[in-house]
Amino acid sequence: MTRFPHLKQYVREHPDNKMAWYLLGKEYEADGQPGKANYCFNKAQEVYEAYEHAHVPEDILAEYEEKLHLAAEKRQKKAAGRRRWLLLAVLLLLAGFRYAEAPGMNVPRTAAQPDVLAGAAPDAAPEVFTAGETGNPASLGTAAAAYLQDGRRVPVSVLGLERSGKWLLWNKTAPVIAEIEPGSAPGESVLRSYDPKTCDCEANVSGAERKAARVWMNEQESLAALSSAIVHYREGAGKLPGSLEELNRPFPRNVLSGSTPAMKRSFAVMAAMSKRKAYGQEVPPPSEGGPSVSAATLGGSPYLDEPLEIVVDRSRHRLALVSGNVLLRSYEVGLGGSRTPTGTYVISDKVVNPNGRSDGEFGSRGMQLSDTDYAIHGTDEPESIGGDESHGCVRMNREDIEELFDLVPAGTKVTLADDVLPEETLVPKQRFRSENRQDQTNDKKVYKWLN
């Protein structure tokens, strides 16, 4: 009887939720009150018919309810994973979602209102995205909660990121693992799962939708670079930048290496949001008139919401660009063995063509670490990449260092350690490139990095 008050209160507040009526009926049935149970089953209508005819085991239903309030004991790994997905389905139902582990439910995708996003074409559903971990039901739960908080009644695609150790891998070909959209009934939403860990199925994604997903991921990289630049500018200047141009200046004030259309489009809103956060003010969701840095992102805020950092793994000869636990890039690098230090630094100098050459010992780009003699730079010895032939610096291939240079602003944290990154590299086919570059050469200094 301990769960009766919760379910009874819920059906009073949500009398149209047939799943809640069904669960309450099962409680009455187990407690030997068939009259009340039948009343609830009548209210449940097709939910009762579907579950009873499908012969859903009683212990599964018990677990559904138990998981609403108590943590179940651990079972075998496979069974426990399946139970989490079943629990998610019930929680979503209680929150007003219809959950479909495709292809178990064929729900036609609904069209969104044409004016919910600025610039949306008439009669076209806008493309809105988020991402989550493949095989982790909590990621879909987080996406569902974000959908309710966002408040915009638009279709959303959830892209799946694979896990490698502590890192989620940012892959431009990430599949759609779920779709969320408005339901046919008022206040109802539909979540359709295509997660390959539990469903032998895949989303029916068009070429245009795949392109839109790549565009979204590219935008998130631009916004991550911009957000990080704003943070580091404020740390150095003690104030927020007044314009994008203050971040994109010639050497030595080149916080950014250039800009992108996404940065230009989003700077004013992002700076305003940063100011609100600096004063401890909450930012309302887009549905309540809040600012939207990225209209194509669920919630309106950048998905990569933690500052960019660089992690160098000496033992694996890898350099990664990360945001929180999301790994955006992983390059193979050349190091110096024990001559390459461990510890934490920041990028204090960003220079194009160190010592006036693009084909010299430091290559076409260099980023100095905390005003020391160590740097991350290119090389005129590409065969040394993957080995320990440097005198302590981090050597990179030309394409890699030029992409990294464009992605990370001055002030970026750099951590050098052992056994912290996965073995696999992660480099997209289409590289990140800045536009509107300023002069970032420095002919007034001869760099004497350890190479």
C-alpha positions as CSV (number, residue, x, y, z in Angstrom):
1,M,0.0,0.0,0.0
2,T,3.0,2.4,0.3
3,R,2.8,3.3,-3.4
4,F,-1.0,3.9,-3.4
5,P,-0.9,7.5,-2.3
6,H,1.6,8.5,-5.0
7,L,-0.4,6.8,-7.8
8,K,-3.8,8.0,-6.5
9,Q,-2.5,11.5,-6.3
10,Y,-1.1,11.3,-9.8
11,V,-4.3,10.0,-11.4
12,R,-6.2,12.8,-9.6
13,E,-3.9,15.4,-11.2
14,H,-3.6,13.5,-14.5
15,P,-7.0,11.7,-15.1
16,D,-6.2,11.2,-18.8
17,N,-3.0,9.2,-18.1
18,K,-4.1,5.7,-18.8
19,M,-0.8,4.1,-17.9
20,A,-1.1,5.6,-14.4
21,W,-4.6,4.1,-14.1
22,Y,-3.3,0.7,-15.2
23,L,-0.5,0.7,-12.6
24,L,-2.9,1.8,-9.8
25,G,-5.2,-1.1,-10.9
26,K,-2.4,-3.6,-10.6
27,E,-1.7,-2.3,-7.1
28,Y,-5.4,-2.8,-6.1
29,E,-5.4,-6.3,-7.7
30,A,-2.3,-7.4,-5.8
31,D,-3.9,-6.1,-2.6
32,G,-7.0,-8.2,-3.1
33,Q,-9.4,-5.4,-4.0
34,P,-10.8,-6.5,-7.4
35,G,-13.6,-4.0,-7.5
36,K,-11.3,-1.0,-7.3
37,A,-8.8,-2.8,-9.7
38,N,-11.5,-3.3,-12.3
39,Y,-12.5,0.4,-12.1
40,C,-8.9,1.4,-12.7
41,F,-8.6,-1.0,-15.6
42,N,-11.7,0.4,-17.2
43,K,-10.1,3.8,-17.0
44,A,-6.9,2.4,-18.5
45,Q,-8.8,1.2,-21.6
46,E,-6.4,0.3,-24.4
47,V,-3.3,0.3,-22.1
48,Y,-4.9,-2.5,-20.1
49,E,-5.8,-4.4,-23.3
50,A,-2.3,-4.0,-24.7
51,Y,-0.5,-5.1,-21.6
52,E,-2.8,-7.9,-20.6
53,H,-2.9,-9.4,-24.1
54,A,0.9,-9.1,-24.4
55,H,1.1,-11.1,-21.1
56,V,3.6,-8.7,-19.5
57,P,5.0,-10.5,-16.6
58,E,3.9,-9.4,-13.2
59,D,7.4,-9.0,-11.9
60,I,8.2,-6.6,-14.7
61,L,5.2,-4.4,-13.7
62,A,6.2,-4.6,-10.1
63,E,9.7,-3.4,-11.0
64,Y,8.1,-0.5,-13.0
65,E,6.4,0.8,-9.8
66,E,9.2,-0.1,-7.5
67,K,11.7,1.9,-9.6
68,L,9.6,5.0,-9.2
69,H,10.5,5.2,-5.5
70,L,13.2,2.6,-4.6
71,A,16.5,1.4,-6.1
72,A,16.2,-2.2,-7.1
73,E,19.0,-4.7,-6.3
74,K,21.5,-5.3,-9.0
75,R,20.9,-8.2,-11.3
76,Q,22.9,-9.7,-14.1
77,K,24.3,-6.9,-16.3
78,K,22.2,-7.6,-19.3
79,A,18.9,-7.9,-17.4
80,A,19.7,-4.7,-15.4
81,G,20.3,-2.8,-18.6
82,R,17.0,-3.9,-20.0
83,R,15.2,-2.9,-16.8
84,R,16.6,0.6,-17.0
85,W,15.1,1.0,-20.4
86,L,11.7,-0.3,-19.2
87,L,11.8,2.0,-16.3
88,L,12.5,4.9,-18.6
89,A,9.5,4.0,-20.6
90,V,7.2,4.2,-17.5
91,L,8.7,7.4,-16.3
92,L,8.2,9.0,-19.7
93,L,4.6,7.8,-19.8
94,L,4.0,9.3,-16.4
95,A,5.5,12.6,-17.6
96,G,3.1,12.7,-20.6
97,F,5.3,10.9,-23.2
98,R,4.4,8.0,-25.4
99,Y,7.6,5.9,-25.5
100,A,8.3,3.7,-28.5
101,E,11.3,1.5,-28.9
102,A,11.1,1.4,-32.7
103,P,9.8,-0.4,-34.6
104,G,7.4,-1.3,-31.8
105,M,5.2,1.7,-32.3
106,N,4.6,3.3,-35.7
107,V,3.9,6.9,-34.9
108,P,3.8,9.3,-37.9
109,R,6.2,12.3,-37.5
110,T,4.2,15.5,-36.9
111,A,4.9,18.8,-38.5
112,A,5.9,21.7,-36.2
113,Q,4.5,25.1,-36.2
114,P,6.3,27.1,-38.9
115,D,7.1,30.1,-36.8
116,V,8.5,28.5,-33.7
117,L,12.1,29.1,-34.8
118,A,13.3,32.4,-36.4
119,G,14.0,31.9,-40.0
120,A,12.1,28.6,-40.4
121,A,10.7,28.2,-43.9
122,P,6.9,28.1,-44.1
123,D,5.4,24.6,-43.9
124,A,8.8,23.1,-42.9
125,A,9.6,21.4,-39.6
126,P,12.7,23.0,-38.2
127,E,15.7,20.7,-37.5
128,V,16.5,20.7,-33.7
129,F,19.1,18.5,-32.2
130,T,20.8,17.3,-29.1
131,A,23.1,14.4,-28.3
132,G,23.4,11.6,-25.8
133,E,25.3,8.5,-25.0
134,T,24.5,5.4,-27.0
135,G,23.2,2.6,-24.8
136,N,22.5,4.7,-21.8
137,P,18.8,5.2,-21.0
138,A,19.6,8.1,-18.7
139,S,20.7,10.1,-21.8
140,L,17.2,9.7,-23.3
141,G,15.7,10.7,-19.9
142,T,17.8,13.8,-19.9
143,A,16.8,14.6,-23.4
144,A,13.1,14.1,-22.5
145,A,13.4,16.4,-19.5
146,A,15.2,19.0,-21.6
147,Y,12.3,18.8,-24.2
148,L,9.8,19.6,-21.5
149,Q,11.9,22.4,-20.2
150,D,12.5,23.8,-23.6
151,G,8.8,24.1,-24.2
152,R,8.9,24.4,-28.0
153,R,6.6,21.9,-29.7
154,V,9.1,20.9,-32.4
155,P,10.6,17.6,-33.6
156,V,14.0,16.9,-32.0
157,S,16.6,14.3,-33.1
158,V,19.0,12.9,-30.5
159,L,22.4,12.0,-31.9
160,G,24.3,9.0,-30.3
161,L,27.8,9.4,-29.0
162,E,29.8,6.3,-28.3
163,R,31.7,6.0,-25.0
164,S,35.4,5.2,-24.7
165,G,36.4,5.1,-21.1
166,K,35.4,8.4,-19.5
167,W,35.0,10.1,-22.8
168,L,32.1,10.5,-25.2
169,L,33.3,10.6,-28.8
170,W,32.1,13.5,-30.9
171,N,31.6,11.9,-34.3
172,K,30.3,13.8,-37.3
173,T,28.6,10.6,-38.5
174,A,26.8,10.0,-35.2
175,P,23.5,8.1,-35.8
176,V,20.1,9.3,-34.6
177,I,19.3,7.2,-31.5
178,A,16.0,8.8,-30.7
179,E,13.4,11.2,-31.9
180,I,11.1,13.4,-29.8
181,E,8.1,15.3,-31.1
182,P,4.7,16.6,-30.2
183,G,2.0,13.9,-29.9
184,S,-1.4,13.9,-31.4
185,A,-3.2,14.6,-28.0
186,P,-2.9,18.0,-26.2
187,G,0.1,18.1,-23.9
188,E,1.4,14.7,-25.2
189,S,4.9,14.1,-26.5
190,V,6.3,11.1,-28.3
191,L,9.8,9.6,-27.8
192,R,10.9,7.0,-30.3
193,S,14.1,5.1,-29.5
194,Y,16.4,3.6,-32.1
195,D,19.2,2.8,-29.7
196,P,21.2,0.0,-31.3
197,K,22.1,-1.5,-27.9
198,T,18.4,-2.5,-27.3
199,C,16.7,-2.3,-30.7
200,D,17.6,-3.9,-34.0
201,C,16.4,-0.9,-35.9
202,E,17.5,2.5,-37.2
203,A,15.9,5.9,-37.8
204,N,14.7,6.7,-41.3
205,V,16.9,9.7,-41.8
206,S,17.1,11.5,-45.1
207,G,20.2,12.9,-46.7
208,A,19.0,16.4,-45.9
209,E,18.6,15.5,-42.2
210,R,22.1,14.0,-42.1
211,K,23.5,17.2,-43.6
212,A,21.5,19.2,-41.0
213,A,23.0,17.1,-38.2
214,R,26.6,17.8,-39.5
215,V,25.8,21.5,-39.8
216,W,24.5,21.4,-36.2
217,M,27.7,19.7,-34.9
218,N,29.9,22.2,-36.8
219,E,27.9,25.0,-35.2
220,Q,28.4,23.5,-31.7
221,E,32.2,23.6,-32.3
222,S,32.1,27.2,-33.3
223,L,30.0,28.1,-30.2
224,A,32.3,26.1,-28.0
225,A,35.3,28.1,-29.3
226,L,33.4,31.4,-28.9
227,S,32.2,30.6,-25.4
228,S,35.7,29.6,-24.3
229,A,37.1,32.8,-25.8
230,I,34.7,34.9,-23.8
231,V,35.6,33.1,-20.6
232,H,39.3,33.6,-21.1
233,Y,39.0,37.2,-22.2
234,R,37.1,37.9,-19.0
235,E,39.7,36.2,-17.0
236,G,42.4,38.3,-18.5
237,A,40.7,41.7,-18.9
238,G,38.4,41.5,-16.0
239,K,35.4,42.3,-18.2
240,L,33.4,40.8,-21.0
241,P,34.3,41.6,-24.6
242,G,32.1,44.3,-26.1
243,S,32.2,42.8,-29.6
244,L,33.5,39.8,-31.5
245,E,36.2,42.0,-32.9
246,E,37.8,42.3,-29.5
247,L,38.4,38.6,-29.6
248,N,39.6,38.5,-33.2
249,R,42.5,40.9,-33.3
250,P,46.1,40.8,-34.7
251,F,48.9,39.3,-32.6
252,P,49.5,39.5,-29.7
253,R,45.8,40.2,-28.8
254,N,44.5,37.3,-30.9
255,V,42.3,35.4,-28.4
256,L,40.6,33.8,-31.4
257,S,42.3,32.9,-34.7
258,G,39.4,34.2,-36.7
259,S,35.6,33.9,-36.7
260,T,32.8,31.9,-38.3
261,P,29.3,32.8,-39.3
262,A,27.9,31.0,-36.3
263,M,30.1,33.2,-34.0
264,K,29.0,36.3,-35.7
265,R,25.3,35.3,-35.5
266,S,25.5,34.3,-31.8
267,F,28.0,36.7,-30.2
268,A,25.6,39.3,-28.9
269,V,23.2,36.7,-27.3
270,M,26.1,34.6,-25.9
271,A,27.7,37.7,-24.3
272,A,24.4,38.7,-22.8
273,M,23.9,35.2,-21.3
274,S,27.4,35.2,-20.0
275,K,26.7,38.5,-18.2
276,R,23.5,37.2,-16.6
277,K,25.4,34.1,-15.4
278,A,28.2,36.2,-14.0
279,Y,25.6,38.0,-11.9
280,G,24.0,34.7,-10.8
281,Q,20.8,35.3,-12.8
282,E,18.9,32.4,-14.3
283,V,18.4,32.3,-18.1
284,P,14.8,31.4,-19.0
285,P,14.1,28.8,-21.7
286,P,13.2,29.9,-25.2
287,S,9.6,29.1,-24.7
288,E,9.4,31.7,-21.9
289,G,11.1,34.4,-24.0
290,G,14.6,33.5,-23.0
291,P,17.5,34.2,-25.4
292,S,18.5,31.5,-27.9
293,V,22.2,31.2,-28.8
294,S,21.5,28.2,-30.9
295,A,17.9,27.8,-32.2
296,A,18.8,24.4,-33.6
297,T,19.8,23.1,-30.2
298,L,17.3,21.6,-27.7
299,G,17.1,24.2,-24.9
300,G,18.6,27.0,-27.0
301,S,22.0,26.9,-25.4
302,P,25.2,25.4,-26.8
303,Y,25.4,21.6,-26.3
304,L,29.1,21.9,-25.5
305,D,28.7,24.0,-22.4
306,E,32.1,23.6,-20.7
307,P,35.2,25.4,-21.8
308,L,37.5,23.7,-24.3
309,E,40.6,22.1,-22.9
310,I,43.6,20.3,-24.4
311,V,44.7,16.9,-22.9
312,V,48.0,15.4,-24.0
313,D,48.7,11.7,-23.2
314,R,52.4,11.0,-23.2
315,S,52.1,7.3,-23.0
316,R,49.9,7.0,-26.1
317,H,51.2,10.0,-28.1
318,R,47.8,11.5,-28.3
319,L,46.5,15.1,-28.0
320,A,42.8,15.6,-27.5
321,L,40.5,18.6,-27.5
322,V,37.7,18.1,-25.0
323,S,34.7,19.9,-23.5
324,G,33.9,18.3,-20.2
325,N,33.7,14.6,-20.9
326,V,33.1,15.0,-24.6
327,L,36.1,14.3,-26.8
328,L,36.0,16.4,-30.0
329,R,39.3,15.6,-31.5
330,S,42.2,13.2,-30.9
331,Y,45.4,13.6,-32.9
332,E,48.6,11.5,-33.0
333,V,51.5,13.7,-31.9
334,G,55.3,13.5,-31.5
335,L,56.7,14.0,-28.0
336,G,60.0,13.8,-26.1
337,G,59.4,10.9,-23.7
338,S,60.4,12.0,-20.2
339,R,61.6,15.3,-21.6
340,T,58.0,16.3,-22.2
341,P,56.7,17.4,-18.8
342,T,53.5,16.5,-17.0
343,G,51.3,19.1,-15.4
344,T,48.9,21.9,-16.2
345,Y,49.6,24.9,-18.4
346,V,47.6,27.5,-20.5
347,I,48.1,28.7,-24.0
348,S,49.9,32.1,-23.5
349,D,51.0,32.8,-27.1
350,K,49.4,31.9,-30.5
351,V,51.5,32.6,-33.5
352,V,51.3,31.9,-37.2
353,N,54.5,30.9,-39.0
354,P,56.8,31.0,-35.9
355,N,60.1,32.8,-36.8
356,G,58.6,33.9,-40.1
357,R,58.4,30.5,-41.8
358,S,55.7,28.0,-42.4
359,D,58.2,25.2,-43.3
360,G,60.6,25.6,-40.4
361,E,61.2,23.5,-37.4
362,F,58.0,24.8,-35.7
363,G,55.8,24.4,-38.8
364,S,53.0,26.9,-39.7
365,R,51.5,27.3,-36.2
366,G,52.7,27.5,-32.6
367,M,51.0,27.7,-29.3
368,Q,53.3,28.5,-26.3
369,L,52.6,26.9,-22.9
370,S,52.5,29.4,-20.0
371,D,55.4,31.5,-21.2
372,T,57.8,28.5,-20.9
373,D,60.1,27.0,-23.6
374,Y,57.4,24.3,-24.3
375,A,54.9,24.6,-27.1
376,I,52.4,22.8,-29.2
377,H,53.6,23.4,-32.8
378,G,54.0,22.0,-36.3
379,T,57.1,20.3,-37.5
380,D,59.3,19.9,-40.6
381,E,59.9,16.2,-39.5
382,P,56.5,14.6,-40.0
383,E,58.0,11.2,-39.6
384,S,58.7,11.9,-36.0
385,I,54.9,12.0,-35.2
386,G,54.1,9.1,-32.9
387,G,57.6,8.9,-31.5
388,D,59.7,10.5,-28.8
389,E,62.1,12.5,-30.9
390,S,61.4,16.1,-29.7
391,H,63.3,17.9,-26.9
392,G,60.0,18.2,-24.9
393,C,57.6,20.0,-27.1
394,V,54.4,18.6,-28.7
395,R,54.8,18.1,-32.5
396,M,51.8,17.9,-34.8
397,N,51.1,17.3,-38.4
398,R,50.3,20.4,-40.4
399,E,46.6,19.8,-40.9
400,D,46.2,18.9,-37.3
401,I,47.9,21.9,-35.7
402,E,46.2,24.3,-38.1
403,E,42.8,22.9,-37.1
404,L,43.6,23.0,-33.4
405,F,45.0,26.5,-33.7
406,D,41.6,27.7,-35.1
407,L,39.6,25.8,-32.5
408,V,41.2,26.8,-29.2
409,P,41.5,30.4,-28.0
410,A,44.4,31.9,-26.0
411,G,44.1,31.0,-22.3
412,T,43.0,27.4,-23.0
413,K,44.0,25.0,-20.3
414,V,46.5,22.3,-21.3
415,T,47.0,19.1,-19.2
416,L,49.9,16.7,-19.9
417,A,49.6,13.3,-18.2
418,D,49.9,9.5,-18.8
419,D,47.2,7.0,-19.6
420,V,44.3,9.4,-19.8
421,L,43.1,9.2,-23.4
422,P,41.8,6.3,-25.6
423,E,44.1,4.8,-28.2
424,E,41.9,5.7,-31.2
425,T,42.3,8.9,-33.1
426,L,39.3,11.1,-33.9
427,V,39.7,13.5,-36.8
428,P,36.8,14.6,-39.1
429,K,37.0,14.5,-42.9
430,Q,36.1,18.1,-43.1
431,R,38.4,20.2,-40.9
432,F,37.3,23.2,-38.8
433,R,38.5,26.5,-40.3
434,S,38.1,30.1,-39.2
435,E,37.4,33.0,-41.4
436,N,38.1,36.7,-41.3
437,R,41.7,36.1,-40.0
438,Q,43.8,38.9,-38.7
439,D,47.6,39.2,-38.9
440,Q,48.9,36.7,-36.3
441,T,52.5,36.6,-37.3
442,N,55.2,37.9,-34.9
443,D,58.3,39.3,-36.6
444,K,59.6,40.9,-33.3
445,K,60.5,37.7,-31.6
446,V,62.7,34.7,-32.3
447,Y,61.1,31.6,-30.7
448,K,63.5,29.2,-29.0
449,W,61.1,26.5,-28.0
450,L,62.7,23.1,-27.1
451,N,61.2,21.6,-30.3
